[in-house]
Each structure stands twice: as structure tokens, then as C-alpha cells.
């Protein structure tokens, strides 16, 4: 048993010495002479990853869960009753809504319009989820 311990200690010391025995290099890292565009490429890669994560959010599913009850499955809205209150949700496929910028639609969804029966979703949905809903609304406007 003592022989096995000695062999283990000798092998451990050999591995440690092999790691410590490598020469120290004073040269610059291999990528030091590469242009700064690598940093730009890394930033673009991160942005693409973020876009892909946002793209994976299902705007249609979120619309169905949060908007369809009032704006209908086709986005046309129309008179309805929600929680005992009669409201006339906007037609998201034409007119005023279609002319809004994406940022305006995001703000409308975030802030809502309590007087018109539109709830605010800023506390219920993440910004990227609201953007996904706006993206889905844009598809409804093209039908």
C-alpha cells in the first residue's frame, strides 16, 4: 500500500514539474497584432445573439395571451365587453395603428390607455416581449 502512495506522489510531482517547467514567454499574445475589428466582430456577434434571443420570443403567442381578448385574432378589434366594461379596441391592422412607428406602438402597449380600456403592460411584459408583439402586429397589418 505504501508503494502505491509513493508512486502516486512521484507521478503528481512529475505532472506538477512538467507544468512549471514550461518556458515563460515574453512575446505578445497571438492576437495582439490583429486589427481592432475583432472587437467589432465580437460586439456584432453579441448583438446577433441578442437578436436571435428576441427572435425566439413568440410574438403571436404573446399576442394571443395578452391582446387577442380585445383586439381579436385578426387584430381588427371592435366592440366587446371585458370585465363588465364595454370597450371598442382599436383596429391594429389599419388607419391610425398602421401609421404608428414601432416605438409608438411599444409605448402604447407599455403605458396603455385606461380611459379607453387599454391596460398598461409595462409591469406584465418585458420590453423584448412587447417588441415581439409589435412584430406580430406588423404581420397582421400585411394580411
C-alpha positions, 0 to 999 in steps of 0.5 A: 500500500505504501508503494502505491502512495509513493508512486502516486506522489512521484507521478503528481510531482512529475505532472506538477514539474512538467507544468512549471517547467514550461518556458515563460514567454515574453512575446505578445499574445497571438492576437495582439497584432490583429486589427481592432475589428475583432472587437467589432466582430465580437460586439456584432456577434453579441448583438446577433445573439441578442437578436436571435434571443428576441427572435425566439420570443413568440410574438403571436403567442404573446399576442394571443395571451395578452391582446387577442381578448380585445383586439381579436385574432385578426387584430381588427378589434371592435366592440366587446365587453371585458370585465363588465366594461364595454370597450371598442379596441382599436383596429391594429391592422389599419388607419391610425395603428398602421401609421404608428412607428414601432416605438409608438406602438411599444409605448402604447402597449407599455403605458396603455390607455385606461380611459379607453380600456387599454391596460398598461403592460409595462409591469406584465411584459418585458420590453423584448416581449412587447417588441415581439408583439409589435412584430406580430402586429406588423404581420397582421397589418400585411394580411 
